[in-house]
Amino acid sequence: MFVLGGYVLLSWPVMVVFFLGPLAGLLLLTRPSSRRQWVWLATIAAWAIIWAMEPGGVADQSLRAAGVLF
C-alpha cells in the first residue's frame, strides 16, 4: 500500500489523472459557478490532454488507458 502511494505521489503525471481527474468530474457535475472552479477545471483538462498526447511505450499507454477508464 505504501509503495503504491509513494509511486503515485512521486510520479506527478499519474497524480493528475488519478487524483485530479475525479475532481474535474465532480466539478462538472456540480456546475462550477466561481472563477476559481473554472480555472481548476480548465487546468486539469489541459494537463490531461497534454499527458495523453505524450509518446510512450506499452506500459505508459496502459497507464493512460487506465486513467481514462477510472
Protein Blocks (a to p, Z undefined) as FASTA:
>chain_A
ZZmmmmmmmmmmlmmmmmmmmmmmmmmmnopabfklmmmmmmmmmmmmmmmmpgcdfklm
mmmmmmmmZZ
